[in-house]
Amino acid sequence: MARSRFVRWMSLALLIGAAPVARAEEALAPDVAAVLADADAFAIVSIDPKVHRPWGYGKEADGGRPLARWLEAVAGAEGVYGRVEVAEAAERAAIAKALAAGRAAEGPVAGCYDPRHAIVARKGDVTVAIHLCFACHYAVILTADTAKGTLASFQDVGGLKARLDGLLRAGKVALAEDVEKAEAAAAERGKGPQLSAPMELFGLSEPDTLEVYGLEPSEYDDFGYGEAKPEGTPYAAAMAKLASGRGVKAKATVTRASARKALSDQLYHGYARGGDPAKCFNPRHALVLKTAAKEAVFFLCFECSYATALGPKTEGGRNLVTFSDPGHLQARLDLILASAPAAAPAPAAPAAPAGPAAPAAATYDVILTNAGSNLPLTIKAVRAATGLGLKASQDLVASVPQPVKTGLSKADADALVQSFANAGAKAEARPSAK
């Protein structure tokens, strides 16, 4: 009996040593609570823990401005699966209450930090960002005064994870844990010969540079079917065409190493799993990955489940390989492109002489004609263009067709139309009424 009690006490001691009990100093700091209670903007963000965990370990201090640096990363869609704006006051209050209760509660914490959720609230010019790891029971709270991200204990005593997951799913935003499960399943299923071709051949699992392109598919489909007979290699021809801007709708450079690694991993998993291809190849996305020694361009058609990978030594011919999207790579690329400036149009070929041209309109109005299927991105584009608040932007998007901005130059109007196209919406530039 004594031995049995001794074993039980030792087991309990080891358990406590592996999962120490933590107690928060306060529920939430008064300035943080004030912003959450009366925010002008309030959003839930689904994030990739591989990209965002450094803020918890203080590795993103950047001269004492981790909040600003994190907001820059999110604005560039680095490690972001999507976001949902929370407009209802009752929903915001419930989230804030669960946050306060979680910070005040006692409970075990783990020796890791993998944040998959973030809450961003802004009141006036004051912004608060809260990263949450429900697996590890840790949170990181960033304000403008935060010099270094620090882990703080957090317990999900108010059902906060379920609430946040529900909001993200309702907004058709992928959850990080769902992406991870799909990637793991794809990797397990894909231990076949197809893996040897793209990623292992080019050795680009941790690229030094990574560029994302949004494409006009009719300009780039021949690189998959091998119909083009370019001078030199198909890779050289593809890179020259991308550099010229021909058929390029948008372009973005991924600056953060962890975000490049995450995208490369998703590309790998898509090849690993293969797909159920259709009889077409309409690449609307391209990724250019480079290291000091190697480089490659990948053209992706998510609707056809085909991709083609070209390196400097790739010869002509049919280069299509089956590809799937178990990790929501398309959604991530679309977010990155929607956050990037519109690509400059390619120079047009000289036109034949014509008769006197009609005088160009002095100014143009941009009309939003179709809000598209990703309303949060469209609302974000409206707010960026107009400076309207969340409610006004939502009302505008909900009542299309509506004018977004009037009296613009032709260049500014075209750029705004492209920004809506990047968000999956449709807009038109029309001459202003005289």
The 8 nearest C-alpha neighbors of each residue, nearest first, counted from 0:
[[1, 3, 2, 4, 5, 6, 7, 8],
 [2, 0, 4, 3, 5, 6, 7, 8],
 [1, 3, 5, 0, 4, 6, 7, 8],
 [4, 2, 0, 6, 5, 1, 7, 8],
 [5, 3, 7, 1, 6, 2, 8, 0],
 [4, 6, 2, 8, 3, 7, 9, 1],
 [7, 5, 9, 3, 4, 8, 10, 2],
 [6, 8, 4, 10, 5, 9, 11, 3],
 [9, 7, 11, 5, 10, 6, 12, 4],
 [8, 10, 12, 6, 11, 7, 5, 13],
 [11, 9, 7, 13, 8, 12, 6, 14],
 [12, 10, 14, 8, 9, 13, 15, 7],
 [11, 13, 9, 15, 14, 10, 16, 8],
 [14, 12, 16, 10, 11, 15, 17, 9],
 [15, 13, 11, 17, 16, 12, 10, 18],
 [16, 14, 18, 12, 17, 19, 13, 11],
 [15, 17, 13, 14, 18, 19, 12, 11],
 [18, 16, 14, 15, 13, 19, 109, 110],
 [19, 17, 15, 107, 16, 108, 109, 14],
 [20, 18, 107, 15, 16, 108, 17, 21],
 [19, 21, 107, 106, 18, 105, 108, 22],
 [20, 22, 105, 106, 107, 152, 19, 23],
 [21, 23, 105, 104, 24, 103, 20, 152],
 [24, 22, 103, 25, 102, 152, 26, 21],
 [23, 25, 22, 26, 103, 102, 27, 151],
 [26, 24, 23, 27, 103, 28, 102, 99],
 [25, 27, 103, 99, 102, 100, 23, 28],
 [28, 26, 25, 99, 32, 29, 31, 102],
 [27, 29, 31, 30, 32, 25, 26, 33],
 [30, 28, 32, 31, 33, 27, 34, 26],
 [31, 29, 33, 32, 28, 34, 27, 35],
 [30, 32, 28, 34, 33, 29, 35, 27],
 [31, 33, 29, 35, 30, 34, 27, 36],
 [34, 32, 30, 36, 31, 35, 29, 37],
 [35, 33, 38, 31, 36, 32, 37, 122],
 [36, 34, 32, 33, 38, 37, 120, 95],
 [35, 37, 33, 34, 32, 38, 92, 95],
 [38, 36, 34, 35, 33, 39, 122, 121],
 [39, 37, 122, 34, 40, 121, 35, 120],
 [38, 40, 122, 121, 37, 123, 41, 120],
 [41, 39, 121, 38, 120, 42, 389, 122],
 [40, 42, 120, 85, 119, 84, 38, 121],
 [43, 41, 84, 119, 85, 83, 118, 44],
 [42, 44, 118, 83, 82, 117, 84, 119],
 [45, 43, 82, 117, 116, 81, 46, 118],
 [44, 46, 116, 80, 81, 115, 174, 79],
 [47, 45, 79, 115, 78, 116, 80, 44],
 [46, 48, 78, 49, 50, 115, 175, 79],
 [49, 47, 113, 114, 51, 50, 52, 115],
 [48, 50, 47, 51, 52, 257, 261, 113],
 [51, 49, 257, 48, 78, 258, 47, 52],
 [52, 50, 48, 53, 49, 54, 47, 114],
 [51, 53, 48, 54, 55, 113, 49, 50],
 [54, 52, 56, 58, 55, 51, 59, 57],
 [55, 53, 148, 57, 59, 52, 56, 58],
 [56, 54, 148, 53, 149, 150, 57, 52],
 [55, 57, 53, 54, 58, 148, 149, 52],
 [56, 58, 148, 147, 54, 59, 55, 60],
 [59, 57, 53, 56, 60, 54, 55, 148],
 [60, 58, 54, 61, 57, 65, 53, 147],
 [59, 61, 65, 63, 147, 62, 58, 64],
 [62, 60, 59, 63, 64, 65, 68, 58],
 [61, 63, 60, 64, 146, 65, 59, 147],
 [62, 64, 146, 60, 61, 65, 147, 145],
 [63, 65, 67, 66, 61, 62, 60, 146],
 [66, 64, 60, 68, 67, 59, 69, 61],
 [67, 65, 69, 68, 141, 64, 142, 143],
 [68, 66, 70, 69, 65, 64, 71, 143],
 [67, 69, 65, 71, 66, 70, 72, 64],
 [68, 70, 72, 66, 71, 67, 65, 73],
 [69, 71, 73, 67, 72, 68, 74, 66],
 [72, 70, 74, 68, 69, 73, 67, 75],
 [71, 73, 69, 75, 77, 70, 74, 76],
 [74, 72, 76, 70, 75, 71, 77, 69],
 [75, 73, 71, 76, 72, 70, 338, 77],
 [74, 76, 72, 73, 77, 338, 335, 71],
 [77, 75, 73, 335, 79, 74, 334, 78],
 [78, 76, 72, 75, 79, 258, 73, 335],
 [77, 79, 47, 50, 258, 46, 76, 80],
 [80, 78, 46, 76, 77, 81, 45, 47],
 [81, 79, 45, 331, 46, 173, 172, 78],
 [82, 80, 172, 79, 45, 44, 173, 83],
 [83, 81, 44, 43, 45, 42, 84, 172],
 [82, 84, 43, 42, 170, 167, 85, 375],
 [83, 85, 42, 41, 86, 43, 82, 375],
 [86, 84, 42, 41, 87, 83, 91, 90],
 [85, 87, 84, 88, 41, 91, 390, 90],
 [86, 88, 90, 89, 85, 91, 92, 84],
 [89, 87, 91, 90, 92, 86, 85, 93],
 [88, 90, 92, 91, 87, 93, 94, 86],
 [91, 89, 93, 87, 92, 88, 94, 85],
 [90, 92, 88, 94, 89, 93, 95, 87],
 [91, 93, 89, 95, 90, 94, 96, 88],
 [92, 94, 96, 90, 91, 95, 89, 97],
 [93, 95, 97, 91, 92, 96, 98, 90],
 [94, 96, 98, 92, 97, 93, 91, 35],
 [95, 97, 93, 99, 98, 94, 92, 100],
 [98, 96, 157, 100, 94, 99, 95, 159],
 [99, 97, 95, 101, 96, 100, 94, 102],
 [100, 98, 26, 96, 102, 101, 97, 27],
 [99, 101, 97, 103, 98, 102, 104, 96],
 [102, 100, 154, 153, 98, 104, 155, 99],
 [101, 103, 153, 26, 99, 100, 104, 23],
 [102, 104, 26, 100, 23, 101, 25, 99],
 [105, 103, 101, 102, 100, 154, 22, 106],
 [106, 104, 22, 21, 20, 103, 154, 23],
 [105, 107, 20, 21, 154, 104, 108, 22],
 [108, 106, 20, 18, 19, 21, 109, 136],
 [107, 109, 136, 135, 18, 19, 20, 106],
 [110, 108, 135, 111, 18, 136, 107, 17],
 [109, 111, 108, 135, 112, 18, 17, 19],
 [112, 110, 109, 135, 113, 137, 108, 134],
 [111, 113, 135, 114, 52, 132, 137, 55],
 [112, 114, 48, 132, 52, 115, 111, 49],
 [115, 113, 132, 48, 131, 116, 130, 52],
 [114, 116, 46, 48, 175, 47, 45, 132],
 [117, 115, 45, 131, 46, 114, 44, 130],
 [118, 116, 130, 44, 129, 43, 131, 119],
 [117, 119, 43, 129, 128, 42, 44, 130],
 [120, 118, 128, 42, 127, 41, 129, 43],
 [121, 119, 41, 127, 40, 126, 38, 35],
 [120, 122, 126, 40, 38, 125, 39, 123],
 [123, 121, 38, 39, 125, 34, 124, 126],
 [122, 124, 125, 121, 39, 38, 126, 34],
 [123, 125, 122, 126, 121, 39, 143, 127],
 [126, 124, 122, 123, 121, 127, 34, 143],
 [127, 125, 121, 120, 142, 122, 124, 128],
 [126, 128, 142, 120, 119, 141, 121, 31],
 [127, 129, 119, 141, 118, 140, 120, 130],
 [128, 130, 140, 118, 117, 139, 141, 119],
 [131, 129, 117, 139, 138, 116, 114, 140],
 [130, 132, 138, 114, 116, 117, 133, 137],
 [133, 131, 114, 137, 134, 113, 135, 136],
 [132, 134, 136, 135, 131, 137, 155, 160],
 [133, 135, 132, 136, 113, 109, 112, 137],
 [134, 136, 109, 137, 132, 133, 108, 112],
 [137, 135, 153, 133, 108, 154, 134, 132],
 [136, 138, 152, 153, 132, 151, 135, 150],
 [139, 137, 131, 151, 130, 150, 153, 152],
 [138, 140, 130, 150, 129, 55, 149, 151],
 [139, 141, 129, 128, 130, 138, 142, 127],
 [142, 140, 128, 66, 145, 127, 129, 139],
 [143, 141, 127, 145, 144, 66, 126, 128],
 [142, 144, 145, 66, 141, 64, 126, 67],
 [143, 145, 142, 146, 64, 141, 63, 66],
 [146, 144, 142, 143, 147, 141, 148, 64],
 [145, 147, 63, 64, 144, 60, 65, 148],
 [146, 148, 57, 60, 145, 149, 63, 65],
 [147, 149, 57, 55, 54, 56, 139, 141],
 [150, 148, 55, 139, 147, 57, 56, 151],
 [149, 151, 139, 55, 138, 137, 152, 148],
 [152, 150, 138, 137, 139, 149, 153, 23],
 [151, 153, 137, 136, 138, 21, 23, 102],
 [152, 154, 102, 136, 137, 101, 138, 151],
 [155, 153, 101, 136, 156, 104, 106, 102],
 [156, 154, 101, 157, 158, 159, 153, 133],
 [155, 157, 154, 101, 158, 100, 97, 104],
 [158, 156, 97, 159, 155, 100, 101, 98],
 [159, 157, 161, 160, 155, 156, 162, 97],
 [158, 160, 162, 157, 161, 97, 155, 163],
 [161, 159, 163, 162, 158, 164, 155, 133],
 [160, 162, 164, 159, 163, 158, 165, 166],
 [161, 163, 159, 165, 160, 164, 166, 158],
 [164, 162, 166, 160, 165, 161, 159, 167],
 [165, 163, 161, 167, 166, 162, 160, 168],
 [166, 164, 162, 168, 163, 167, 161, 169],
 [165, 167, 169, 163, 164, 168, 170, 162],
 [166, 168, 170, 172, 164, 169, 165, 83],
 [169, 167, 171, 165, 170, 172, 166, 164],
 [170, 168, 166, 171, 167, 165, 172, 164],
 [169, 171, 167, 168, 172, 83, 166, 82],
 [172, 170, 168, 169, 167, 173, 373, 81],
 [171, 173, 167, 81, 170, 168, 174, 80],
 [172, 174, 80, 175, 171, 168, 81, 177],
 [175, 173, 177, 176, 45, 178, 172, 164],
 [174, 176, 178, 177, 115, 47, 179, 46],
 [175, 177, 179, 178, 174, 180, 115, 173],
 [178, 176, 180, 174, 179, 175, 181, 173],
 [179, 177, 326, 175, 181, 176, 180, 182],
 [178, 180, 176, 182, 177, 181, 183, 175],
 [181, 179, 183, 177, 182, 178, 184, 176],
 [182, 180, 184, 178, 325, 179, 183, 326],
 [183, 181, 185, 179, 184, 180, 326, 325],
 [182, 184, 186, 180, 185, 181, 179, 187],
 [183, 185, 187, 181, 182, 186, 180, 188],
 [186, 184, 272, 182, 188, 187, 183, 189],
 [185, 187, 189, 183, 184, 188, 268, 271],
 [188, 186, 184, 185, 189, 183, 190, 272],
 [189, 187, 185, 186, 190, 184, 272, 271],
 [188, 190, 271, 272, 186, 191, 187, 185],
 [191, 189, 188, 187, 186, 271, 192, 194],
 [190, 192, 189, 193, 194, 271, 188, 195],
 [193, 191, 194, 195, 190, 196, 189, 271],
 [192, 194, 195, 191, 196, 271, 270, 189],
 [195, 193, 192, 271, 196, 191, 270, 197],
 [194, 196, 193, 199, 192, 197, 200, 198],
 [195, 197, 200, 194, 193, 199, 198, 192],
 [198, 196, 200, 199, 308, 201, 195, 194],
 [199, 197, 201, 200, 202, 203, 267, 196],
 [198, 200, 202, 195, 201, 197, 196, 194],
 [201, 199, 197, 198, 196, 202, 195, 203],
 [200, 202, 198, 199, 203, 197, 293, 294],
 [203, 201, 199, 200, 198, 204, 293, 205],
 [202, 204, 206, 205, 201, 198, 288, 289],
 [203, 205, 263, 202, 206, 260, 264, 198],
 [206, 204, 260, 203, 207, 263, 259, 290],
 [207, 205, 290, 203, 289, 208, 288, 204],
 [208, 206, 290, 289, 205, 209, 291, 256],
 [209, 207, 289, 206, 288, 290, 210, 253],
 [210, 208, 288, 287, 253, 252, 259, 206],
 [209, 211, 252, 287, 286, 251, 253, 212],
 [210, 212, 286, 251, 250, 285, 252, 287],
 [213, 211, 250, 285, 284, 249, 214, 286],
 [212, 214, 284, 249, 248, 283, 247, 250],
 [215, 213, 283, 247, 248, 284, 216, 246],
 [214, 216, 246, 217, 218, 283, 247, 248],
 [217, 215, 281, 282, 283, 218, 219, 214],
 [216, 218, 219, 220, 215, 281, 282, 246],
 [219, 217, 216, 246, 215, 220, 221, 245],
 [218, 220, 216, 221, 217, 222, 282, 215],
 [219, 221, 222, 223, 217, 281, 280, 216],
 [222, 220, 224, 226, 223, 219, 225, 227],
 [223, 221, 225, 220, 224, 219, 227, 233],
 [224, 222, 318, 221, 319, 225, 307, 220],
 [225, 223, 317, 221, 226, 222, 318, 316],
 [224, 226, 316, 317, 222, 227, 223, 221],
 [227, 225, 221, 224, 228, 222, 316, 317],
 [228, 226, 225, 221, 229, 222, 233, 224],
 [227, 229, 226, 230, 315, 225, 233, 231],
 [230, 228, 227, 231, 236, 233, 232, 235],
 [229, 231, 232, 228, 236, 233, 235, 227],
 [230, 232, 229, 235, 233, 236, 234, 228],
 [231, 233, 234, 235, 314, 236, 230, 313],
 [234, 232, 236, 235, 237, 315, 229, 314],
 [235, 233, 237, 232, 309, 236, 311, 310],
 [236, 234, 238, 232, 237, 233, 239, 231],
 [235, 237, 233, 239, 234, 238, 229, 240],
 [238, 236, 234, 240, 239, 235, 233, 241],
 [237, 239, 241, 235, 240, 236, 242, 234],
 [240, 238, 242, 236, 237, 241, 235, 243],
 [239, 241, 243, 237, 238, 242, 245, 236],
 [240, 242, 238, 244, 243, 239, 237, 245],
 [241, 243, 239, 240, 244, 238, 245, 237],
 [244, 242, 240, 241, 245, 239, 345, 346],
 [245, 243, 345, 247, 241, 242, 246, 344],
 [244, 246, 345, 247, 243, 240, 241, 344],
 [245, 247, 215, 218, 214, 244, 248, 216],
 [248, 246, 214, 244, 245, 249, 213, 215],
 [249, 247, 213, 214, 342, 246, 215, 341],
 [250, 248, 342, 213, 341, 212, 247, 336],
 [249, 251, 212, 211, 342, 213, 336, 339],
 [252, 250, 211, 339, 210, 336, 253, 212],
 [251, 253, 210, 254, 209, 211, 250, 208],
 [254, 252, 209, 255, 210, 259, 251, 258],
 [253, 255, 252, 256, 208, 259, 258, 209],
 [254, 256, 258, 257, 253, 259, 77, 72],
 [257, 255, 259, 258, 260, 254, 207, 205],
 [256, 258, 50, 260, 259, 255, 261, 49],
 [257, 259, 261, 255, 260, 256, 78, 50],
 [260, 258, 256, 262, 257, 261, 263, 209],
 [259, 261, 257, 263, 205, 258, 262, 264],
 [260, 262, 258, 264, 263, 259, 257, 265],
 [263, 261, 265, 259, 264, 260, 266, 258],
 [262, 264, 266, 260, 261, 265, 204, 259],
 [265, 263, 267, 261, 262, 266, 260, 268],
 [266, 264, 268, 262, 267, 263, 326, 269],
 [265, 267, 263, 269, 264, 268, 262, 270],
 [266, 268, 264, 270, 265, 269, 271, 263],
 [267, 269, 271, 265, 270, 266, 186, 182],
 [270, 268, 323, 266, 322, 324, 271, 267],
 [269, 271, 322, 273, 267, 268, 272, 266],
 [272, 270, 189, 268, 269, 194, 273, 186],
 [271, 273, 189, 185, 269, 270, 268, 188],
 [274, 272, 322, 321, 270, 323, 271, 269],
 [273, 275, 323, 322, 321, 304, 276, 272],
 [276, 274, 304, 277, 321, 273, 323, 303],
 [277, 275, 304, 303, 274, 305, 321, 278],
 [276, 278, 303, 279, 304, 275, 302, 280],
 [279, 277, 276, 303, 280, 305, 304, 275],
 [278, 280, 277, 303, 281, 276, 305, 300],
 [279, 281, 220, 303, 282, 300, 305, 223],
 [280, 282, 216, 300, 220, 283, 279, 217],
 [283, 281, 300, 216, 299, 284, 298, 280],
 [282, 284, 214, 216, 213, 215, 300, 281],
 [285, 283, 213, 299, 212, 282, 214, 298],
 [284, 286, 298, 212, 297, 211, 299, 287],
 [287, 285, 211, 297, 210, 296, 288, 212],
 [286, 288, 296, 210, 209, 295, 297, 285],
 [289, 287, 209, 295, 294, 206, 208, 286],
 [290, 288, 294, 208, 206, 293, 207, 295],
 [289, 291, 207, 293, 206, 292, 294, 208],
 [290, 292, 293, 289, 207, 294, 206, 208],
 [291, 293, 290, 294, 289, 202, 203, 201],
 [294, 292, 290, 289, 291, 201, 202, 295],
 [293, 295, 289, 288, 290, 310, 201, 292],
 [296, 294, 310, 309, 288, 287, 289, 297],
 [295, 297, 287, 309, 286, 308, 288, 310],
 [296, 298, 308, 286, 285, 307, 299, 287],
 [299, 297, 285, 307, 306, 282, 284, 308],
 [300, 298, 306, 282, 284, 285, 301, 297],
 [301, 299, 282, 281, 305, 303, 302, 304],
 [300, 302, 304, 303, 299, 305, 323, 329],
 [301, 303, 300, 304, 281, 277, 305, 276],
 [302, 304, 277, 276, 305, 300, 301, 280],
 [305, 303, 276, 322, 301, 323, 274, 302],
 [306, 304, 321, 322, 300, 303, 320, 276],
 [307, 305, 299, 320, 298, 319, 322, 300],
 [306, 308, 319, 298, 318, 223, 297, 320],
 [309, 307, 297, 296, 197, 298, 306, 310],
 [310, 308, 234, 296, 295, 313, 297, 307],
 [309, 311, 295, 313, 312, 234, 294, 296],
 [312, 310, 234, 313, 232, 235, 309, 295],
 [313, 311, 310, 314, 232, 234, 309, 233],
 [314, 312, 310, 309, 311, 232, 315, 234],
 [313, 315, 232, 312, 233, 316, 309, 234],
 [316, 314, 225, 233, 313, 317, 232, 228],
 [315, 317, 225, 318, 314, 224, 226, 223],
 [316, 318, 224, 225, 319, 223, 315, 222],
 [317, 319, 223, 307, 316, 320, 224, 225],
 [320, 318, 307, 223, 306, 317, 305, 321],
 [319, 321, 306, 305, 307, 322, 318, 273],
 [322, 320, 305, 273, 274, 304, 276, 306],
 [321, 323, 273, 304, 274, 305, 270, 269],
 [324, 322, 269, 274, 304, 273, 325, 272],
 [323, 325, 269, 326, 327, 328, 322, 301],
 [326, 324, 181, 327, 182, 323, 269, 185],
 [325, 327, 178, 328, 324, 182, 265, 181],
 [328, 326, 330, 329, 324, 325, 331, 178],
 [327, 329, 331, 330, 326, 324, 332, 265],
 [328, 330, 332, 331, 327, 333, 301, 324],
 [331, 329, 333, 327, 328, 332, 334, 80],
 [330, 332, 328, 334, 329, 333, 80, 335],
 [333, 331, 335, 329, 334, 330, 328, 336],
 [334, 332, 336, 330, 335, 331, 337, 329],
 [335, 333, 337, 331, 332, 336, 76, 338],
 [334, 336, 76, 332, 338, 333, 337, 75],
 [337, 335, 339, 333, 338, 334, 251, 249],
 [336, 338, 421, 334, 422, 335, 339, 333],
 [337, 339, 335, 336, 75, 334, 74, 76],
 [340, 338, 336, 337, 251, 341, 335, 250],
 [341, 339, 342, 338, 249, 250, 418, 251],
 [340, 342, 249, 417, 418, 414, 339, 343],
 [341, 343, 249, 248, 250, 344, 340, 247],
 [342, 344, 341, 345, 244, 249, 248, 247],
 [345, 343, 342, 244, 346, 245, 247, 248],
 [344, 346, 244, 245, 347, 243, 343, 246],
 [347, 345, 344, 348, 245, 244, 243, 343],
 [348, 346, 345, 349, 350, 344, 245, 244],
 [347, 349, 350, 346, 345, 351, 245, 344],
 [350, 348, 347, 351, 346, 352, 353, 345],
 [351, 349, 348, 352, 347, 353, 346, 354],
 [350, 352, 353, 349, 348, 354, 347, 355],
 [353, 351, 350, 354, 349, 355, 356, 348],
 [354, 352, 351, 355, 356, 350, 357, 349],
 [353, 355, 356, 352, 357, 351, 350, 358],
 [356, 354, 353, 357, 358, 352, 359, 351],
 [357, 355, 354, 358, 353, 359, 352, 360],
 [356, 358, 359, 355, 360, 354, 353, 361],
 [357, 359, 356, 360, 361, 355, 430, 362],
 [360, 358, 361, 357, 356, 362, 430, 409],
 [359, 361, 362, 430, 358, 363, 431, 409],
 [360, 362, 359, 363, 408, 430, 431, 409],
 [363, 361, 406, 407, 408, 360, 431, 430],
 [362, 364, 430, 431, 407, 406, 429, 428],
 [363, 365, 405, 429, 431, 428, 406, 404],
 [364, 366, 428, 404, 427, 403, 402, 412],
 [367, 365, 402, 427, 426, 401, 403, 368],
 [366, 368, 426, 401, 400, 369, 402, 425],
 [369, 367, 400, 426, 399, 425, 366, 370],
 [370, 368, 425, 371, 424, 367, 399, 426],
 [369, 371, 424, 396, 377, 374, 425, 368],
 [372, 370, 424, 423, 369, 373, 374, 425],
 [371, 373, 374, 370, 423, 424, 377, 375],
 [374, 372, 375, 376, 371, 377, 423, 422],
 [373, 375, 377, 376, 372, 378, 370, 371],
 [376, 374, 378, 377, 373, 379, 83, 84],
 [377, 375, 379, 422, 374, 378, 373, 380],
 [376, 378, 374, 380, 379, 375, 422, 381],
 [379, 377, 381, 375, 380, 376, 392, 374],
 [378, 380, 376, 382, 377, 381, 375, 383],
 [379, 381, 377, 383, 378, 382, 384, 376],
 [382, 380, 378, 384, 379, 383, 385, 392],
 [383, 381, 386, 379, 387, 385, 384, 380],
 [382, 384, 380, 381, 385, 386, 379, 387],
 [385, 383, 381, 382, 386, 380, 415, 404],
 [384, 386, 382, 387, 383, 381, 404, 403],
 [385, 387, 382, 383, 384, 388, 381, 392],
 [388, 386, 382, 385, 392, 391, 389, 381],
 [389, 387, 391, 390, 392, 386, 382, 39],
 [388, 390, 392, 391, 393, 387, 40, 382],
 [391, 389, 393, 392, 388, 394, 86, 387],
 [390, 392, 394, 393, 388, 389, 387, 395],
 [393, 391, 395, 389, 394, 390, 378, 387],
 [392, 394, 390, 396, 391, 395, 397, 378],
 [395, 393, 397, 391, 392, 396, 390, 398],
 [394, 396, 392, 398, 397, 393, 391, 401],
 [397, 395, 393, 394, 398, 399, 370, 392],
 [396, 398, 394, 395, 399, 393, 370, 392],
 [399, 397, 395, 396, 400, 394, 401, 393],
 [400, 398, 401, 368, 396, 397, 367, 369],
 [399, 401, 368, 367, 398, 366, 369, 402],
 [400, 402, 399, 367, 366, 403, 395, 398],
 [403, 401, 366, 365, 404, 367, 364, 400],
 [402, 404, 365, 366, 401, 367, 405, 381],
 [405, 403, 365, 364, 402, 385, 406, 407],
 [406, 404, 364, 407, 363, 365, 403, 431],
 [405, 407, 362, 363, 364, 431, 408, 404],
 [408, 406, 363, 362, 405, 412, 411, 364],
 [407, 409, 362, 411, 410, 412, 363, 406],
 [408, 410, 412, 411, 413, 363, 407, 362],
 [411, 409, 413, 408, 412, 414, 407, 415],
 [412, 410, 414, 408, 413, 409, 407, 415],
 [411, 413, 409, 415, 414, 410, 407, 428],
 [414, 412, 416, 410, 415, 411, 409, 417],
 [413, 415, 411, 417, 412, 416, 410, 418],
 [414, 416, 418, 412, 417, 413, 411, 419],
 [417, 415, 413, 426, 419, 414, 418, 427],
 [418, 416, 420, 414, 415, 419, 421, 341],
 [417, 419, 415, 421, 420, 416, 414, 341],
 [420, 418, 422, 424, 421, 416, 417, 425],
 [419, 421, 417, 423, 424, 422, 418, 425],
 [422, 420, 337, 418, 419, 423, 417, 336],
 [421, 423, 419, 337, 420, 376, 424, 377],
 [424, 422, 420, 371, 421, 419, 373, 372],
 [423, 425, 371, 370, 419, 420, 369, 422],
 [426, 424, 369, 420, 368, 419, 367, 370],
 [425, 427, 367, 368, 416, 366, 419, 365],
 [428, 426, 366, 365, 429, 416, 367, 425],
 [427, 429, 365, 364, 412, 363, 366, 413],
 [430, 428, 364, 363, 427, 431, 365, 366],
 [431, 429, 363, 360, 362, 364, 432, 428],
 [430, 432, 363, 364, 362, 429, 433, 406],
 [431, 433, 430, 363, 364, 429, 362, 406],
 [432, 431, 430, 362, 361, 360, 363, 406]]
